[in-house]
């Protein structure tokens, strides 16, 4: 069964950056094939991984909902959905990418969503690792799978508002039907002198482990401004170095907790 890593946070805090670096670490350094799932309606994971997205699950869903008598000859709706999911998966060196796309519009999606849930659950079982770039909560994802999340990383900026938002996101995930085995907070864009004052007090009172401080990183900002892929970021880049370290430590803990 796949080890599933879900990364969430409010828009603009750097969760897609961490998701892309996680995909790179697992694929390049551990040599494992990764299913990268962009489950944020504002899909940017493909851009950060340097790949284009031609088809999404949302496109599939709308097309299938609109199909009445127009299915390909000899193909049931179930077969059509499975075929289209395979088409929507972009295959790349070390990872495959599945982009969920925009939220549902008006209409009844129950039948199509049930089909999608079945096929996506089956799909994720075919990979040793699944990395999910999520929206702030996990409602979008919870409609697609019942699979557990082995590691939930909530990304936030080192401000009182940022930490409070991360805490609310973590609380929201506890009410969802998806079991979360481990959860932790990653602070992004941390200044060289660290975290102090009211932010430190808020962190000390937080019921959520802090497992990483990603620095303010001019090279990463320049790379993002230029539209460069994070796969080309220098291996000794400080953000990538910190991301590798926290992922390695968390994966070691997950392996240690699993039954022999």
KEVOFI-943830 format. One record per atom (N, C-alpha, C): x, y, z. Coordinates in steps of 0.001 Angstrom, whole numbers, padded with zeros to 6 digits, always signed. Layout:
N
XYZ...
//
This chain:
260
+000844-001193+000000+000000+000000+000000+000879+001243+000000+000420+002274-000706+001196+003500-000833+001333+004218+000506+002455+004909+000661+002613+005863+001751+002115+007204+001222+001087+007758+001862+000449+008968+001354+000850+010179+002189+001389+011184+001510+001785+012439+002138+000885+013533+001583+000119+014183+002439-000758+015276+002023-000209+016580+002575-000177+017603+001731+000365+018901+002115-000726+019939+001912-001024+020702+002959-002107+021673+002846-001738+022970+003544-002529+023991+003288-002316+025308+003858-003088+026311+003029-003268+027513+003548-004008+028505+002774-003173+028953+001581-003830+029561+000603-003146+029935-000626-001969+030865-000388-000879+030612-001100+000269+031502-001069+001296+031236-000001+001103+030192+000833+002064+029956+001915+003237+029068+001498+003153+028457+000309+004258+027637-000155+004015+026147-000111+002756+025725+000007+002497+024284+000085+002811+023567-001223+002554+024209-002362+002875+023572-003640+004384+023442-003813+005123+024411-003286+006586+024318-003313+007048+023106-002531+006524+022912-001317+006918+021759-000510+006481+020459-001180+005295+020449-001786+004830+019247-002481+005771+018888-003624+006175+019888-004415+007087+019635-005532+008441+019135-005042+008941+019708-003963+010227+019260-003421+010118+017851-002841+008956+017507-002278+008748+016149-001776+008768+015145-002929+008099+015487-004036+008111+014615-005213+009541+014427-005702+010286+015515-005763+011681+015426-006213+012510+014533-005290+012383+014730-003991+013155+013930-003035+012842+012437-003167+011577+012094-003219+011183+010689-003287+011610+010052-004602+011472+010791-005698+011790+010236-007012+013294+010205-007275+013975+011312-006983+015404+011414-007308+016275+010688-006298+016025+010923-005028+016970+010454-004013+016603+009099-003427+015322+008782-003377+014926+007453-002920+014679+006520-004089+014592+007058-005296+014412+006233-006486+013073+005533-006543+012033+006143-005955+010705+005536-005935+009767+006300-006864+008912+005564-007543+007927+006204-008416+006828+006833-007571+006491+008073-007878+005545+008850-007078+004321+009187-007921+003152+009059-007319+001950+009644-007908+001755+011009-007252+001934+012062-008023+001699+013416-007542+000266+013794-007890-000498+014201-006884-001898+014569-007084-002051+016043-006759-002424+016829-007770-002707+018242-007529-004198+018362-007227-004525+018413-005937-005921+018454-005498-006354+019860-005122-005534+020855-005442-005905+022246-005206-006578+022777-006467-007805+023321-006366-008454+023870-007559-007600+024903-008284-006765+025641-007546-005815+026559-008166-004536+025777-008472-004597+024946-009492-003548+023947-009744-002251+024593-010217-001161+024392-009434+000153+024915-009815+001259+023868-009702+000936+022675-009207+001973+021675-008987+002656+021288-010292+001893+021136-011372+002491+020793-012652+003518+021815-013091+003219+023101-012922+004168+024153-013288+005465+024019-012500+005345+023746-011200+006543+023643-010365+007373+022406-010691+006703+021397-011243+007419+020180-011650+007847+020247-013114+007531+021360-013770+007976+021558-015139+007224+020767-016182+005953+020459-015913+005167+019669-016867+003855+020374-017160+003328+020146-018342+002045+020731-018715+000924+019755-018386-000252+020294-018157-001433+019494-017826-002447+019653-018946-002758+018559-019613-003692+018606-020739-005103+018185-020359-005240+017406-019294-006548+016868-018929-006626+016780-017415-007789+017020-016850-007972+016963-015406-009150+016059-015058-009227+015696-013792-010366+014913-013321-011652+015723-013457-011563+017041-013281-012746+017891-013441-013261+017835-014877-012362+017848-015852-012777+017730-017251-013495+016404-017478-012908+015353-016931-013494+014016-017051-014887+013991-016434-015000+014563-015252-016267+014552-014529-017363+015258-015323-017039+016436-015862-018036+017192-016619-018405+016469-017914-017397+015913-018584-017667+015192-019833-018547+013976-019579-018241+013251-018504-018998+012038-018204-020433+012379-017813-020591+013450-017025-021932+013866-016618-022778+014235-017838-022118+014816-018848-022853+015243-020028-023081+014147-021047-022436+012983-020841-022595+011897-021794-023943+011214-021590-024737+011184-022601-026005+010454-022568-025900+009223-023471-025938+009495-024768-025832+008396-025726-024546+008499-026528-023608+009369-026068-022433+009622-026878-021186+008872-026456-021305+007816-025648-020141+007036-025252-019564+006306-026460-018246+006058-026448-017656+005286-027540-018336+003926-027680-018425+003426-028889-019125+002165-029163-018540+001024-028338-019426+000250-027713-019012-000923-026950-018417-000608-025592-018511+000642-025137-017893+001041-023872-018968+001502-022900-018975+000922-021692-019901+001366-020657-019374+002649-020029-020236+003320-019250-019794+004542-018589-018656+004247-017603-018732+003100-016927-017667+002715-016004-016343+002558-016745-016357+001886-017874-015148+001701-018673-014635+003034-019209-015582+003915-019549-015200+005212-020087-014475+006046-019027-014988+006030-017797-014345+006782-016715-012939+006256-016456-012792+004935-016405-011467+004359-016167-010507+004738-017295-010987+004672-018515-010164+005045-019678-009724+006501-019594-010643+007392-019221-010322+008809-019157-009377+009140-018004-009503+008419-016875-008555+008646-015782-007148+008300-016237-007000+007197-016952-005684+006825-017464-005162+007901-018420-006042+008486-019210-005633+009562-020106-005205+010816-019343-005841+011046-018204-005571+012261-017435-004253+012199-016669-003678+011020-016542-002421+010871-015808-001250+011226-016721-000492+012240-016340+000714+012591-017090+001883+011781-016567+002535+011032-017439+003657+010173-017045+004969+010900-017327+005815+010999-016293+007064+011740-016400+008174+010953-015708+009396+011412-015828+010529+010691-015256+010459+010710-013731+010209+009563-013135+010188+009432-011682+008846+009677-011035+007912+010282-011762+006608+010563-011156+005526+010637-012231+004300+010381-011810+003117+010613-012623+002308+011713-011949+001582+012484-012748+000826+013608-012210-000647+013482-012572-001501+013571-011551-002947+013590-011735-003462+014914-011172-004116+015708-012021-004617+017014-011609-006127+016951-011460-006614+017336-010285-008039+017219-010000-008847+018305-010701-008377+019547-010707-009085+020616-011396-010121+021304-010538-010989+022041-011202-011928+022939-010525-012990+022165-009733-013616+022825-008762-014700+022186-007988-015906+021896-008863-016839+021158-008283-018050+020799-009013-018963+022004-009200-019642+022023-010344-020652+023040-010594-022019+022517-010202-023095+023174-010658-024444+022689-010358-024708+021370-011076-025495+020520-010442-025804+019227-011052-025564+018111-010064-026009+016920-010419-025845+015755-009553-024622+014957-009989-023612+014906-009106-022359+014249-009441-022181+012928-008690-023185+012470-007967-023011+011318-007085-022499+010090-007840-023124+009764-008959-022741+008560-009699-021298+008664-010203-020981+009796-010816-019631+009983-011353-018608+010004-010219-018920+010684-009104-017993+010740-007982-017720+009355-007402-018742+008512-007342-018532+007147-006848-017593+006369-007761-017741+006547-009071-016830+005893-010006-015405+006423-009832-015286+007745-009712-013965+008339-009528-013309+007842-008249-014087+007761-007179-013550+007281-005905-012972+005876-006052-013713+005001-006712-013267+003616-006906-011955+003556-007670-011872+004291-008778-010691+004201-009627-009494+004911-009033-009702+006025-008344-008578+006734-007739-008006+005937-006575-008860+005290-005787-008359+004433-004711-007542+003281-005276-008026+002687-006354-007286+001595-006986-005963+002096-007558-005989+003285-008148-004800+003861-008760-003704+004104-007733-004065+004686-006592-003045+005029-005604-002366+003797-005022-003031+002660-005050-002423+001430-004540-001294+000930-005429-001169+001486-006636-000145+001035-007572+001180+001761-007397+001270+002702-006456+002482+003505-006266+003009+003341-004851+004337+003333-004679+004878+003281-003313+004647+004570-002537+004571+005715-003263+004338+006999-002603+003311+007804-003380+002436+008477-002633+001496+009432-003204+001708+010751-002471+001949+011823-003225+002101+013165-002654+000941+014012-003149+000183+014575-002223-001031+015320-002565-000851+016788-002184-000938+017643-003188-000944+019089-002966-002399+019500-002828-002774+019859-001607-004180+020006-001277-004607+021453-001147-005919+021652-001124-006476+022943-000752-006316+023114+000756-006801+024225+001300-006598+024503+002720-007135+023383+003607-008367+022946+003353-008885+021772+004042-008701+020560+003136-009387+019460+003432-009239+018287+002572-010582+017810+002046-011567+018730+002004-012892+018316+001553-012874+017820+000105-012133+018529-000744-012037+018174-002162-011519+016750-002315-010491+016425-001517-009904+015091-001594-010800+014040-000957-011461+014381+000143-012251+013380+000864-013420+012867+000034-013834+013634-000980-014896+013152-001865-014366+012155-002889-013051+011991-002948-012450+011136-003970-011852+009842-003425-011612+009774-002134-010973+008577-001602-011256+008431-000109-011225+007192+000342-011295+006895+001776-009934+006500+002329-008906+006530+001472-007579+006123+001907-007094+006984+003078-006322+006382+003964-005739+007138+005064-004568+007969+004554-004246+009016+005307-003076+009842+005043-002026+009482+006084-000871+009045+005626+000197+008671+006564+000834+009898+007199+000971+010970+006405+001610+012181+006915+000909+013404+006345+000376+014234+007221-000222+015504+006835+000719+016622+007268+001188+017408+006305+002038+018547+006596+001246+019825+006322+001027+020593+007377+000328+021872+007258+001393+022957+007139+001346+023722+006057+002347+024761+005810+001773+026114+006206+002589+026909+006912+002144+028239+007340+003333+029184+007377+003052+030469+007251+004089+031477+007439+004236+031770+008928+005416+032226+009373+005684+032416+010804+005108+033727+011335+003780+033817+011312+003069+034955+011892+001993+034403+012818+001471+035245+013689+000400+034806+014587-000804+034349+013775-001157+035111+012741-002290+034737+011896-001992+033433+011162-000768+033289+010660-000399+032076+009935-000507+030837+010803-000006+030923+012039-000053+029776+012950-001491+029472+013351-002284+030517+013602-003688+030305+013964-004451+029639+012825-004171+030041+011593-004822+029433+010433-004435+027973+010300-003163+027664+010495-002697+026278+010430-003388+025420+011480-003571+025984+012673-004237+025249+013741-005687+024938+013365-006372+025902+012742-007753+025666+012317-007817+024610+011215-006865+024647+010299-006839+023643+009229-006659+022251+009816-005740+022122+010763-005506+020826+011398-006752+020335+012123-007471+021231+012770-008706+020855+013462-009781+020413+012471-009868+021078+011324-010854+020718+010316-010618+019308+009789-009364+018938+009625-009065+017615+009064-009507+016494+010009-009572+016784+011298-009977+015757+012255-011442+015383+012107-012227+016258+011497-013660+015984+011325-013964+015283+010009-012954+015074+009171-013166+014441+007872-013089+012923+007992-013659+012196+007018-013650+010729+007098-012299+010101+006778-011326+010894+006365-010006+010347+006032-009156+010263+007308-008703+009075+007693-007835+008983+008870-006462+009600+008583-005934+010367+009529-004601+010966+009425-003728+010358+010514-002674+009663+010112-001835+008942+011085-000843+009867+011798-000246+010791+011058+000694+011748+011639+000392+013118+011045+000470+014148+011879+000260+015512+011406+001329+016411+012000+001758+017382+011220+002815+018272+011689+002728+019602+010961+003401+020591+011521+003423+021937+010967+004803+022229+010390+004813+022831+009200+006051+023299+008575+005928+024809+008409+006871+025545+008998+006889+026994+008846+007717+027353+007621+007178+028224+006787+007863+028627+005569+008219+030113+005632+009307+030454+004928+009808+031830+004853+010203+032349+006236+010945+031531+006953+011425+031906+008292+012694+032743+008150+012752+033853+008867+013924+034729+008820+015124+034057+009489+016355+034506+009150+017557+033859+009699+017614+033827+011223+017011+034818+011889+017078+034840+013355+016000+033981+014007+015222+033250+013200+014263+032310+013748+012925+032953+014102+012205+032293+015006+010848+032711+015373+010853+033144+016842+010300+034317+017110+010349+034874+018468+009011+035521+018823+008930+036018+020056+007805+036824+020500+006484+036099+020479+005468+036797+020001+004108+036264+020034+003960+035010+019176+004721+034943+018092+004644+033750+017243+005200+032542+017990+006323+032737+018679+006904+031629+019452+005952+031192+020549+005290+032122+021221+004326+031775+022269+003168+030960+021692+002714+031386+020519+001608+030665+019874+002041+029249+019496+003257+029107+018996+003766+027778+018618+003907+026880+019846+004386+027446+020948+004587+026651+022165+003264+026121+022715+002170+026850+022450+000850+026420+022936+000116+025556+021927+000717+025348+020775+000046+024648+019679+000057+023144+019905-001088+022507+019627-001174+021045+019728-000853+020422+018368+000295+020790+017832+000719+020320+016519+002240+020415+016463+002880+019308+016148+004337+019293+016107+004866+020216+015009+005950+020921+015304+006643+021707+014284+007862+020896+013839+007894+020528+012558+008946+019613+012092+009905+020254+011099+009676+021511+010752+010587+022130+009807+010438+023630+009745+011593+024308+009536+011627+025740+009289+012267+025931+007924+011461+026279+006916+012010+026561+005600+012365+028035+005537+013572+028376+005073+014041+029767+005182+013481+030693+004107+013577+031984+004361+013419+032959+003285+014526+032672+002288+014189+032463+001026+015144+031895+000070+015131+032716-001226+016104+033627-001396+016148+034447-002625+016266+033601-003895+017018+032505-003832+017165+031664-005025+015833+031038-005425+015063+030621-004438+013759+030023-004723+012801+031078-005284+012846+032276-004727+011998+033351-005233+012368+033698-006671+013667+033731-006969+014109+034035-008332+013687+032933-009293+013798+031694-008833+013381+030565-009662+011895+030627-009953+011104+030965-008935+009659+031064-009113+009300+032204-010054+009977+033355-009909+009702+034509-010766+010019+034205-012228+011033+033376-012446+011438+033027-013808+010620+031878-014385+009781+031270-013560+008975+030140-014016+009767+028860-014167+010900+028761-013437+011738+027562-013535+011135+026422-012725+011403+025199-013151+010953+024037-012403+011786+023857-011146+011153+023390-010085+011888+023134-008848+012762+021897-008961+012589+021121-010019+013461+019965-010227+014873+020394-010608+015017+021651-011044+016346+022143-011428+017008+022949-010311+016341+023105-009180+016911+023828-008049+018170+023108-007566+019190+023857-007198+020448+023250-006748+020199+022301-005582+020934+021200-005594+020719+020188-004556+021050+020701-003165+021977+021671-003086+022335+022225-001780+021551+023491-001449+020503+023767-002211+019639+024899-001885+019105+024744-000465+019101+025811+000342+018707+025664+001752+017275+025180+001963+016341+025614+001101+014958+025150+001255+014859+023662+000950+015526+023225-000119+015491+021805-000466+016199+020973+000601+017287+021498+001149+018015+020784+002206+017120+020574+003427+016405+021615+003832+015512+021497+004985+014341+020566+004683+013786+020665+003474+012665+019798+003099+013088+018338+003107+014259+018036+002562+014780+016653+002570+014913+016139+003984+015458+016948+004863+015705+016510+006238+014401+016193+006966+013407+017064+006834+012154+016813+007561+011408+015617+006973+011458+015449+005653+010798+014301+005033+011475+012998+005425+012800+012997+005431+013525+011785+005815+013197+011384+007246+013157+012358+008156+012859+012062+009558+011436+011540+009724+010477+012148+009031+009086+011714+009156+008870+010330+008531+009513+010059+007422+009374+008738+006797+010002+007649+007670+011114+007970+008325+011717+007010+009261+010735+006695+010393+010056+007716+010906+009089+007506+011994+007899+006680+011521+007452+006918+010298+006331+006146+009751+006717+004688+009608+007898+004440+009063+008357+003040+008911+008489+002351+010258+009000+003077+011261+009188+002484+012579+007849+002140+013237+006810+002898+012913+005500+002683+013537+004695+001583+012866+005067+001200+011654+004299+000174+010931+004641-001207+011448+003680-002097+011475+003943-003464+011923+004994-004133+011031+005819-004953+011629+006868-005654+010867+006230-006666+009929
//
